[in-house]
Amino acid sequence: MEMVQVVFLTVLMFFVLVTVHEWGHYYFAKRAGILVREFAIGFGPKLFSYKRNETQFTLRLLPFGGYARMAGEDPEIIEIGSGQTIAVRLGQDNKVKNIYLDALDTRRNVIRGEAQYTDLEVELVIRLDVDGEVTTYDVNPQAMMIRGTQQTQIAPKDRQFGSKTVGQRALAIVAGPVMNFLLAFVLFAIHLQMVGIPVENPTFVKIGDVSQGMPAQEAGLQKGDIVESINGEKIGADYQKMITLTSKSKGKEMKWTLLRGDETINVTMVPRGMEGEDGGKVGITPELPSRKAGIGETVKGSGVAMVDTTKAIFLGFKQLVNKFNMDDIGGPVRTFELTGQIAQQGIEYLTYWAAILSLYLGIFNLLPIPALDGSRLAFLGVEALRGKPVDPGHEGMVHFVGFAMLFLLMIAVTYNDILRLITG
């Protein structure tokens, strides 16, 4: 597979994994009536941005994840103080549609005055003193606060994250990991459709991969060729026999008969020795014959893969806790590197790997680690038990500290990955 294609598929895979996760948050937040201010892939400086309806969709520089920023999750509205001079523009319904906080002399078709009273969350009104005359204006629920080139839509109380029920908030949070689980299931199913199901009692040995620079590749062997005989001995389905004959023929010429479709091909090869391994090698990997999976087999096989992979992921967590080692943790650099290597092996391998990563992303986000979805769900659980929410300031501090620690860990593992690449 060409390098440009490998890089494209690697980037596309990460884009899909993160987008699906954040789309889960975004979709169910919108369903609950929450104002989603930004749907971002990545962190840091913006690379690309466009606005659709109420949401700003952005692509950012650092590919470490993404977020769906909901109104009310953090302070974002600029307060209007009593006596502050502002300007408002009315819409066709005579409600305030724009609120200007600066450069008031340059604003046209506006009403300028001193704010006497402002409520942009519950009452949605602004009371202005215009040349000694006080007038109360109703505010459109989608009015924009404008300072310079920055525009921020107001968020009435019923559009904020915190105003929704515990169930609605929990659904908006858990939807991200759930979408990753669904994506993993679909990808496992697609992989199964690609590779098929091993045939019971096979009658032949098929060549899987052919290594570059090895005798098999030099002799013209291709993936999918069927090994008919070696040195006149029929191979049938006994791939172990093929390996044994090859191993014993190190440095000796061998005659292979292959089937490629309806064509019979005869080649000669001389197995080579490889450092650290006994016997001769020609550079091929056998592939078990397979058949196309039915719908029921695909669903069952995908489910089994989900269960087995989940067990392996939790086993990895357990081993990491019992014996922590920085070299056992891979950051974005190592993950991109490994993904590129897998992509070179073929789209079916990349699909399986993407399924594993999607499942891992969903599980990891549900861990009760501050700043992750699991921690936010834990706070909602406490709120449900207490009957009242945890102090937002305390919860915000926990998430902030957790995010800072995760970011520092990300920097450390990224440094470790880059150092490992440089030193080999």
C-alpha positions as CSV (number, residue, x, y, z in Angstrom):
1,M,0.0,0.0,0.0
2,E,1.4,3.4,-1.0
3,M,2.6,5.7,1.8
4,V,0.2,8.5,0.9
5,Q,-2.7,6.0,1.1
6,V,-1.5,4.7,4.4
7,V,-1.3,8.2,5.9
8,F,-4.7,9.1,4.5
9,L,-6.4,5.9,5.9
10,T,-4.7,6.4,9.3
11,V,-5.9,10.0,9.6
12,L,-9.3,9.1,8.3
13,M,-9.6,6.3,10.9
14,F,-8.9,8.6,13.9
15,F,-11.2,11.3,12.4
16,V,-14.1,8.8,12.2
17,L,-13.5,7.4,15.8
18,V,-13.5,10.9,17.4
19,T,-16.3,12.2,15.2
20,V,-18.6,9.3,16.0
21,H,-17.9,9.7,19.7
22,E,-18.6,13.5,19.8
23,W,-21.6,13.1,17.5
24,G,-23.2,10.9,20.2
25,H,-22.8,13.8,22.7
26,Y,-24.0,16.4,20.2
27,Y,-27.1,14.5,18.9
28,F,-28.5,13.6,22.3
29,A,-27.8,17.1,23.7
30,K,-29.7,18.6,20.8
31,R,-32.5,16.1,21.4
32,A,-32.7,17.3,25.0
33,G,-32.9,20.9,23.8
34,I,-29.4,21.9,25.0
35,L,-27.6,24.5,23.0
36,V,-24.4,23.0,21.6
37,R,-22.0,25.9,21.0
38,E,-19.2,24.0,19.3
39,F,-18.5,20.6,17.8
40,A,-14.7,20.3,17.7
41,I,-12.4,17.6,16.4
42,G,-9.0,18.1,18.0
43,F,-7.7,20.7,20.4
44,G,-5.7,23.9,20.1
45,P,-5.7,26.4,17.2
46,K,-8.5,26.2,14.6
47,L,-7.6,24.9,11.2
48,F,-11.1,25.0,9.7
49,S,-14.4,26.2,11.0
50,Y,-17.9,26.8,9.7
51,K,-21.2,27.4,11.4
52,R,-24.4,25.5,10.9
53,N,-27.6,26.6,12.7
54,E,-26.5,27.3,16.3
55,T,-23.3,25.2,16.3
56,Q,-19.8,26.0,15.2
57,F,-18.1,23.0,13.7
58,T,-14.3,23.2,14.0
59,L,-11.2,21.2,13.1
60,R,-8.3,21.9,15.4
61,L,-4.6,21.4,15.3
62,L,-3.8,18.8,18.0
63,P,-5.4,15.4,17.1
64,F,-5.9,14.3,20.8
65,G,-9.6,14.0,20.7
66,G,-12.5,16.4,20.5
67,Y,-15.5,17.8,22.3
68,A,-19.1,19.0,22.0
69,R,-19.2,22.2,24.1
70,M,-22.7,22.7,25.6
71,A,-24.1,25.9,27.0
72,G,-23.9,26.2,30.8
73,E,-20.9,23.8,31.1
74,D,-18.5,26.7,31.6
75,P,-18.7,30.5,31.9
76,E,-19.0,31.9,28.4
77,I,-21.5,34.8,28.5
78,I,-20.1,38.3,29.1
79,E,-22.1,39.9,31.8
80,I,-23.7,43.3,31.2
81,G,-23.3,45.5,34.3
82,S,-25.9,48.0,35.5
83,G,-25.1,51.4,34.0
84,Q,-23.0,49.9,31.2
85,T,-23.6,51.5,27.8
86,I,-24.6,49.0,25.2
87,A,-26.5,49.0,21.9
88,V,-29.2,46.7,20.7
89,R,-30.7,45.9,17.3
90,L,-34.3,44.8,17.0
91,G,-35.6,42.1,14.7
92,Q,-38.8,42.1,12.7
93,D,-40.6,40.8,15.8
94,N,-39.4,43.8,17.8
95,K,-37.3,41.6,20.0
96,V,-33.6,42.2,20.6
97,K,-31.7,40.0,18.1
98,N,-28.2,41.6,18.6
99,I,-26.5,43.0,21.7
100,Y,-23.4,45.1,21.0
101,L,-20.9,45.6,23.8
102,D,-18.2,47.7,22.1
103,A,-17.5,49.9,19.1
104,L,-20.9,51.4,19.6
105,D,-20.2,54.5,17.4
106,T,-19.8,52.2,14.4
107,R,-23.0,50.3,14.8
108,R,-25.9,51.2,12.5
109,N,-29.6,50.9,13.0
110,V,-29.3,50.3,16.7
111,I,-30.7,51.6,20.0
112,R,-28.0,52.9,22.3
113,G,-28.4,53.4,26.0
114,E,-27.4,52.5,29.6
115,A,-28.5,49.1,30.8
116,Q,-30.6,49.4,33.9
117,Y,-31.6,45.7,34.2
118,T,-30.6,42.6,32.2
119,D,-31.9,39.0,32.4
120,L,-30.8,36.8,29.5
121,E,-31.6,33.5,31.2
122,V,-35.1,33.5,32.6
123,E,-37.1,36.7,31.8
124,L,-35.2,37.5,28.6
125,V,-35.4,41.2,28.9
126,I,-33.2,44.3,28.7
127,R,-34.2,47.6,30.3
128,L,-32.4,50.5,28.7
129,D,-32.2,54.2,29.7
130,V,-32.1,56.0,26.3
131,D,-31.6,59.7,26.9
132,G,-33.6,59.6,30.1
133,E,-36.4,57.4,28.9
134,V,-36.4,53.9,30.3
135,T,-37.8,51.2,28.0
136,T,-37.9,47.4,28.5
137,Y,-37.2,45.2,25.5
138,D,-37.9,41.5,25.1
139,V,-34.9,39.5,24.0
140,N,-35.1,36.8,21.3
141,P,-34.0,33.4,22.7
142,Q,-31.4,33.2,20.0
143,A,-30.0,36.7,20.3
144,M,-26.3,37.2,19.8
145,M,-23.9,39.0,22.1
146,I,-21.3,40.8,20.0
147,R,-17.9,42.1,21.0
148,G,-15.5,42.9,18.2
149,T,-15.7,40.0,15.8
150,Q,-16.7,37.5,18.5
151,Q,-20.4,36.5,18.5
152,T,-21.9,34.4,21.3
153,Q,-25.5,33.2,21.3
154,I,-27.2,33.7,24.6
155,A,-28.3,30.6,26.4
156,P,-31.7,30.9,28.2
157,K,-31.9,28.7,31.3
158,D,-33.9,26.0,29.5
159,R,-31.2,25.7,26.9
160,Q,-28.4,25.1,29.4
161,F,-26.9,21.7,30.2
162,G,-27.6,22.1,34.0
163,S,-31.3,22.8,33.5
164,K,-32.0,19.3,32.1
165,T,-33.0,16.3,34.1
166,V,-30.4,13.9,35.4
167,G,-31.5,11.3,32.9
168,Q,-31.3,13.7,29.9
169,R,-27.8,14.9,31.0
170,A,-26.6,11.3,31.6
171,L,-27.9,10.3,28.2
172,A,-26.0,13.1,26.5
173,I,-22.8,12.1,28.2
174,V,-23.0,8.3,27.9
175,A,-24.0,8.6,24.2
176,G,-20.4,9.3,23.2
177,P,-19.0,6.0,24.5
178,V,-22.1,4.1,23.3
179,M,-21.6,5.4,19.8
180,N,-18.0,4.0,19.9
181,F,-19.4,0.6,21.0
182,L,-21.8,0.6,18.1
183,L,-19.1,1.6,15.7
184,A,-16.8,-1.2,17.0
185,F,-19.6,-3.8,16.5
186,V,-20.2,-2.6,13.0
187,L,-16.4,-2.6,12.2
188,F,-16.0,-6.1,13.6
189,A,-18.9,-7.2,11.4
190,I,-17.4,-5.5,8.3
191,H,-14.1,-7.3,9.0
192,L,-15.8,-10.6,9.3
193,Q,-17.5,-10.0,5.9
194,M,-14.1,-9.2,4.5
195,V,-12.1,-12.2,5.7
196,G,-15.0,-14.7,6.0
197,I,-15.3,-17.7,8.3
198,P,-12.6,-20.5,8.2
199,V,-13.8,-23.5,6.2
200,E,-14.1,-26.7,8.2
201,N,-12.0,-29.6,7.0
202,P,-10.2,-27.5,4.3
203,T,-8.6,-29.3,1.3
204,F,-5.9,-26.8,0.4
205,V,-3.4,-24.2,1.7
206,K,-3.7,-20.7,0.5
207,I,-1.0,-18.1,0.6
208,G,-1.8,-15.1,2.8
209,D,1.0,-12.5,2.9
210,V,4.2,-12.5,0.8
211,S,7.1,-10.7,2.5
212,Q,9.1,-8.2,0.5
213,G,12.6,-9.2,-0.5
214,M,12.2,-12.9,0.3
215,P,12.4,-15.8,-2.2
216,A,8.6,-16.2,-2.5
217,Q,8.3,-12.5,-3.6
218,E,11.2,-12.9,-6.0
219,A,9.7,-16.0,-7.5
220,G,6.4,-14.1,-8.2
221,L,4.1,-15.8,-5.6
222,Q,1.0,-13.8,-4.8
223,K,-1.5,-13.6,-2.1
224,G,-4.4,-16.1,-2.8
225,D,-2.2,-18.6,-4.6
226,I,-3.0,-22.2,-3.6
227,V,0.0,-24.5,-2.9
228,E,-0.5,-27.7,-4.9
229,S,2.7,-29.5,-4.3
230,I,6.4,-29.1,-3.1
231,N,9.1,-31.2,-4.7
232,G,6.4,-33.4,-6.0
233,E,4.7,-34.0,-2.7
234,K,1.1,-33.1,-2.5
235,I,0.4,-30.5,0.3
236,G,-3.4,-30.6,0.5
237,A,-4.5,-28.8,3.6
238,D,-1.4,-29.7,5.6
239,Y,0.3,-26.3,5.9
240,Q,2.5,-27.7,8.7
241,K,4.0,-30.1,6.1
242,M,4.7,-27.1,3.8
243,I,6.6,-25.4,6.7
244,T,8.5,-28.5,7.5
245,L,9.6,-29.1,3.9
246,T,10.7,-25.5,3.6
247,S,12.6,-25.5,6.9
248,K,14.6,-28.6,5.9
249,S,15.5,-27.2,2.5
250,K,17.6,-24.2,3.7
251,G,20.0,-23.3,0.9
252,K,18.5,-26.0,-1.4
253,E,16.4,-25.4,-4.5
254,M,12.7,-26.4,-4.2
255,K,10.1,-26.9,-6.9
256,W,6.7,-25.5,-6.1
257,T,3.5,-26.1,-8.0
258,L,0.8,-23.4,-7.4
259,L,-2.8,-22.8,-8.6
260,R,-3.7,-19.2,-9.4
261,G,-7.4,-19.4,-10.5
262,D,-7.5,-21.8,-13.4
263,E,-3.8,-21.5,-14.1
264,T,-1.1,-23.9,-12.9
265,I,2.3,-22.2,-12.1
266,N,5.6,-23.9,-11.5
267,V,8.4,-22.0,-9.7
268,T,11.7,-22.7,-8.0
269,M,12.9,-21.2,-4.8
270,V,15.8,-21.5,-2.4
271,P,14.8,-21.0,1.3
272,R,17.1,-18.7,3.3
273,G,18.1,-18.7,6.9
274,M,17.0,-15.8,9.1
275,E,18.8,-14.4,12.1
276,G,17.4,-15.9,15.4
277,E,15.3,-18.6,13.6
278,D,16.0,-22.2,12.7
279,G,15.7,-23.7,9.2
280,G,14.9,-22.1,5.9
281,K,12.2,-19.4,5.1
282,V,10.7,-18.3,1.8
283,G,8.7,-15.4,3.2
284,I,5.0,-16.5,3.1
285,T,2.2,-16.7,5.6
286,P,-0.4,-19.4,5.0
287,E,-4.0,-18.3,5.1
288,L,-6.8,-20.7,6.1
289,P,-9.5,-21.1,3.5
290,S,-12.6,-19.2,4.3
291,R,-16.2,-18.8,3.2
292,K,-18.5,-15.8,3.2
293,A,-20.2,-15.3,6.6
294,G,-24.0,-15.3,6.8
295,I,-26.0,-12.5,8.5
296,G,-26.5,-14.5,11.7
297,E,-22.8,-15.6,11.7
298,T,-21.7,-12.0,11.2
299,V,-23.8,-10.7,14.1
300,K,-22.7,-13.6,16.4
301,G,-19.1,-13.3,15.4
302,S,-19.1,-9.5,15.9
303,G,-20.6,-10.0,19.4
304,V,-18.0,-12.6,20.3
305,A,-15.2,-10.2,19.1
306,M,-16.7,-7.5,21.3
307,V,-16.7,-9.7,24.4
308,D,-13.2,-11.1,23.8
309,T,-11.6,-7.7,23.1
310,T,-13.3,-6.2,26.1
311,K,-11.8,-8.9,28.3
312,A,-8.4,-8.3,26.8
313,I,-8.7,-4.5,27.4
314,F,-9.5,-4.9,31.1
315,L,-6.7,-7.4,31.4
316,G,-4.4,-4.8,30.0
317,F,-5.7,-2.2,32.5
318,K,-5.1,-4.7,35.4
319,Q,-1.5,-5.4,34.3
320,L,-0.8,-1.7,33.9
321,V,-2.0,-1.0,37.5
322,N,-0.1,-4.0,39.0
323,K,3.1,-3.1,37.2
324,F,3.2,0.5,35.9
325,N,5.8,1.2,33.3
326,M,5.9,4.3,31.1
327,D,7.1,2.2,28.2
328,D,3.9,0.2,28.3
329,I,1.8,3.4,27.6
330,G,1.5,4.6,24.1
331,G,0.4,8.1,23.2
332,P,-0.8,9.5,19.9
333,V,2.6,9.2,18.2
334,R,2.9,5.5,19.0
335,T,-0.7,4.9,18.1
336,F,-0.3,6.6,14.7
337,E,2.9,4.7,14.1
338,L,1.3,1.3,14.9
339,T,-1.8,2.2,12.9
340,G,0.3,3.1,9.9
341,Q,2.1,-0.3,10.1
342,I,-1.2,-2.1,10.3
343,A,-2.7,-0.1,7.4
344,Q,0.2,-1.3,5.2
345,Q,-0.9,-4.9,5.7
346,G,-4.3,-4.2,4.1
347,I,-7.7,-2.6,4.7
348,E,-9.1,-5.7,6.5
349,Y,-6.4,-5.5,9.2
350,L,-7.0,-1.7,9.5
351,T,-10.7,-2.3,9.9
352,Y,-10.1,-4.8,12.7
353,W,-7.7,-2.4,14.4
354,A,-10.2,0.5,14.1
355,A,-12.8,-1.7,15.8
356,I,-10.4,-2.4,18.7
357,L,-9.5,1.3,19.1
358,S,-13.2,2.3,19.0
359,L,-14.1,-0.2,21.7
360,Y,-11.1,0.9,23.8
361,L,-12.1,4.6,23.4
362,G,-15.6,3.8,24.6
363,I,-14.4,1.8,27.6
364,F,-11.6,4.3,28.6
365,N,-14.0,7.2,28.5
366,L,-16.4,5.4,30.9
367,L,-13.7,5.0,33.6
368,P,-14.3,7.3,36.6
369,I,-11.3,9.4,35.9
370,P,-11.8,13.2,36.3
371,A,-12.5,15.1,33.0
372,L,-13.7,11.9,31.3
373,D,-17.3,10.9,30.6
374,G,-17.2,8.3,33.4
375,S,-16.4,11.0,36.0
376,R,-19.2,13.2,34.8
377,L,-21.6,10.3,35.1
378,A,-20.4,9.6,38.6
379,F,-21.2,13.1,39.6
380,L,-24.7,12.7,38.1
381,G,-25.1,9.5,40.1
382,V,-24.2,11.3,43.3
383,E,-26.8,14.0,42.3
384,A,-29.5,11.4,41.8
385,L,-28.8,9.9,45.2
386,R,-28.6,13.2,47.1
387,G,-31.5,14.8,45.2
388,K,-29.5,17.9,44.5
389,P,-26.4,18.6,42.3
390,V,-22.8,18.7,43.5
391,D,-21.5,22.3,43.9
392,P,-20.6,23.3,40.3
393,G,-17.4,24.9,41.5
394,H,-16.2,21.8,43.2
395,E,-17.1,19.6,40.2
396,G,-15.5,22.0,37.8
397,M,-12.2,22.0,39.9
398,V,-12.1,18.2,39.9
399,H,-12.5,18.1,36.1
400,F,-10.0,20.8,35.6
401,V,-7.4,19.0,37.7
402,G,-8.1,15.7,36.0
403,F,-7.8,17.3,32.6
404,A,-4.5,18.9,33.5
405,M,-3.1,15.6,34.8
406,L,-4.3,13.8,31.7
407,F,-2.7,16.5,29.5
408,L,0.6,16.2,31.4
409,L,0.5,12.5,31.0
410,M,-0.2,12.9,27.3
411,I,2.9,15.2,27.0
412,A,5.0,12.7,28.9
413,V,4.0,9.7,26.8
414,T,4.3,11.7,23.6
415,Y,7.8,12.7,24.6
416,N,8.6,9.1,25.4
417,D,7.2,8.0,22.0
418,I,9.3,10.5,20.1
419,L,12.4,9.7,22.0
420,R,11.8,6.0,21.3
421,L,11.5,6.7,17.5
422,I,14.7,8.8,17.5
423,T,16.8,6.3,19.5
424,G,15.2,3.2,17.9
